[in-house]
Amino acid sequence: MKQQNEDSQNLLNTEDISTKFLYLMHIHDSAFPIGSYTHSFGMETYIQEDKIRTKEDLFHFCLTYMSENIGYTDGIFVKLAYEKLSLQEWDELIRLEKICHASKNAEESREASMMIGKQFMKAVLPVSETPSLKKWQEEANGYNHFPFVYTLYTYDMGFDLYTTVLTYIYSSTVGLVHNAVRAIPLGQKAGIEVIHKLIAEMDTIAKQILKRHIEDLSNHALGLEISSMKHKFLQARLFIS
């Protein structure tokens, strides 16, 4: 009887985790309405300048985006936000988001991060039990940058720090690949091959981020910053940023 009770409890725990994992998969669906398909974060500038033309070009761009941009900015903010949230240090959480806002030099990228964050909250809050995210919306009066609202959601859903960082990298990078497939253009098969190669690098970058601290913040991906600033002056644009 004891063994039956333990087996039953393990099954319940597994089902609970599995259901939450499905919800996590749902928010990473390309059709989930957070507006990421309308943003390229400066990538469109590179495409129009013929710097990204092939799937190999796209792979190297996205790898740099993950390791040098997310790895030293948003990824660290996700990690720090999770730690502050676990300690319920809300004042520190708000202070971190102000630093995040100030670190985004390009207006279009800064606005894009807030737009996606706000759309994410608008989509998630009516259908999810996320008390931290709800408190953030009602009391923080923050900028709602995507790294922070994403972390609030995954924390409330019970995912650990590593999973939060890893899936944030995945969400941010795969969205770029989907957009590049339309903008270059590339075939869907090429996009799948690029994502497959990038996934192999995501674990390494996530583990590097987990070892970093606020002193490691560095907006040193200058090419991305410049391409984001130049984006609004393009003669024709598919994307907002």
Summary of the structure (lengths in Angstrom):
residues: 241
radius of gyration: 18.6
end to end distance: 60.2
largest distance: 72.2
contacts: 772
relative contact order: 0.19
helix: 74%
strand: 0%
